[in-house]
């Protein structure tokens, strides 16, 4: 049943600029995500999940350990969706051929509007969505310049709103919602992912910072007053921590994961 008369009315004292400014000024990932949750709740979206990777592969999202996942769904929900990779094989709106943009869940698969049988993963996904009332919302696929970058945000409407209600909300506020989500996405890319914050020791990061600045092993050793053998040891451990085959690969991966030149407290 639709509750069109109860579509959220936004607080009059909070404009788009103020909402975006709070995200941009966030000092860490947790603060940024909290602001974004409050922003989206004002538009009627009270549950969401954001997934991003800077290290995707040609087909798929790459190593799960290299992904950033932010959500305010209960653990039981995320555990169910991620345990069997349902978020990849049966997403509400799979990555569209039309490219980046916002997509209504009215475009999601259903048993009655597709000329095909649902896959087993899709059936499980559909059952879980119905169980937890994940039935109306929008999916935003982001457009990144990097070839290996991939990110998506699922916005689930508060219980009681139908997809018809949500499409009307989007007609009214979709441009603002999409813009705020894009600001959040860009800001998230500036922080080290929480899972990677302590991936390297301070000494390993210091050595990689110097290598990234163009220093040789001997130069790093002279700068840090250590032997070249000690520097080589730190580089080997850094490669192992980053699952990198070469030092050049370790520097690139550490850079992609925002592990180099960290600002204290920006985690």
N, C-alpha and C positions, 0 to 999 in steps of 0.2 A: 504494500500500500504506500502511495506517495504521501509525503508531508510537505508539499510545495509551499504551504503557508509558513513553514518553520525553517526555511533556508537561512543560515546564519547571517546576521547583520554585523558588519565589521565595526570595531570600536572607532569612534570618530576622531579620537585624539592620536591615533597611530597611522602615519602615512607610509607609503612605500619606501621613501627615502630613509625614514627612521628605522624601519624594519631591516632594510639592507645594511644600513650603517652599523647596526648592532652585530650583524654577522661578520662584516668586514673587520670590525674592531675586536673580535673574539681573540683571546690569547691562546686558546688551545682547542682541541677537537671537541671535548665535552661541552665547553661553553658554547661553541658554535652550533652544535647539534641541539642543545637546549633551546637556543633562540629560534632555530628553524622549526622545531616541534611546536613552539608557542605560535609562531607565525602561521603555520598550516592549520592548527586547531582553530584559529580565528576564521578560517575559510571553510571549516567543516570537515577537515581531514585530520582525524585524531590518531591514525596509525599509519606508519610508513616504514619503508625499508630502502636503504641506499646501498648499492654495491658498485665498487669501482676497482679497476686494476690498471696499473701502468705497464704491466708485463704480460699482456694477453698473447696468445699464439694465433696462428693463421685461422684455425678453427677452434673456437672455445675460449675460455677465460684463463687458461694457463694454470699454474700452480695455485691451489687454494690458499696456501700460506702467503701468497703475495697479494691477496685481495684485501680491500677495506670494506667492511660491512658495518653500517650504522642502522639501528632500528630501535623502535620502542614497542615492538610486538612482545608479548610474553615469551619467555624462553621455550615453552612447550611448542609454540607456533614455529619459531625459527628453527628449532631442532628438527621438527618434522619436515620442513621444507628443504633444509640443507642436508639432512642426513643422507638422502638418496639423490641429491643433486636435482631435485624437482624444480628449483629456481632456474635451472638451465634448460631442462628438457620439457618443462610444461609451464612456462611463465604466463602470467595473465595476458600480456601482449608481448609476444616474442619479438626479437629485434626485427623491425620492419624493413622491407626492401626500399621503402620510400625515404629512409634515412632518419636523421634526428628529428625530434619533435615530441609533442604531447599527444597521447592516444587515449581515447575513451575506452573504458572496459566494455563498452558495447561492441567493440571490435574483437574482443577475446573469443576464444573458441567456446562452443556450447554444443550439446548433443543434437539440438534441433535445427541449427542454422548452418551446418556444414555438410557438404555432400561426401562425408567420409566417416569412418568409425573413429572414435577417440582412441588414442593409444592408452596403454595401461597406466603410464605415468600421468597422462592428462586426466584419466578417471580418478586416480588417487588425489591429484591436485584439486580437482573439482570438488570431491568429497570433503577434503580438508577446508577448502574455502567456505563451503556451506556450513560445516561444523562450527567454524569460528566467525561466521557472518562477515566474511571478506567478499562482499558481493558487488559493491559499487565503488568506482574510483577512476583514477587516471594513471597511466604509466608514462614517464618522461625518459626518452632515450637522448643522451647528451651527445653533442658533436664536438670532438676534440681534434686538434691539429695533429697530434702524435699518432703514428700508425698503430702503435701498440696500446693505445689508451682505449678504454671502454668503460662506460658508466651508465647506470640506469637507476631510476627512482620510482618506486611504486607508492602511490598515495591512496590510502583506503579511507572512504567516507565514514563518518560516524554512523552508528547503528540507527536505523530508522529512515535514512535517506536512500532513495532509489537511484538507479543510474539516470533516470530522467531528471531527478532533482540535481544530481551532480553535473549533468551536461548543461543545465541552466546556470548553475554556479559558475561553470567554466565559461559560458557565454558572457556572463557578467564580469568575472574577475580573472579569467584565464590568463590574460596577458601579464597581470601583476603576479599571479601565482608562479607562472613559468619563469618570469624574470627573477623572482626571489629564489627559486630552486636553482637557477643557473648561477646566481651569486654564491649560494651555499656550495655548489659543486666546485666552483673555481677556488673558493676559500679552502675547501677540504684538501685540494691538491697541494696546498702550501704546507700542510702539517705532515709530520711523520705519522704513519698509521700506528695506532696504539700497539698492535701486535709486533711492530718493528722498532718501537722506541728504544729498547735495550738490546737490539740485535748485535750491535758492536760495542766493545769496551771503549772507554774514553781514549786509550792509547791507540787502539786499532783505528778509531775514527780520526785521531790526530794524524796518524801516518797516512791514511788515505787522503785526508785534506791536503797534505803537502804533495803527495803524488798527483792529485788532481790539479794542483797549481803548477805542475810541470817539473817538480824536483825529481832528481834521480835517487836511487837507493842510497848512494854515498852522500848526496846532499842532505837527505833526510837524516841520515846517521850523524852528520856533522851538526845539523841544526838542533837535534835532540840530545846530542852528546851520548850517543849509543853506538854500538858496533853495527856494521852492515848486517852481520848475521842475526842480530836481535831485530833489526828492521825487517829482514826477510821473514823471520818467525811471525812478527805481527801481521805481515801481509798474508802469509799462509793461513793464519787463523781467521783473518778477515774474509779470505776467499771461501774458507769452509763455512763460516757463518752465513755468508750470502749465497752459498751454493754456486759459486762462480769458478770457472775453469782457469781464467787468467786474471792478472791484476787489472788490466784494462777493462775486462768484463766486470770485475768487482767495483771499480770506480763508477762505471756506467750504471750498474744496478743500484749501488748505494745512492747515486744522484737521483735516479728515478724514484727511489723509495724515500727521498728527502732525508737521507741519513748523514749527509755532509753539511758542514758549516751550520750546525744547529744553534738556534738562539735559546738560551736557558729559559725553561718554562713553556716553550712553544711546542707542547706535545699533546 
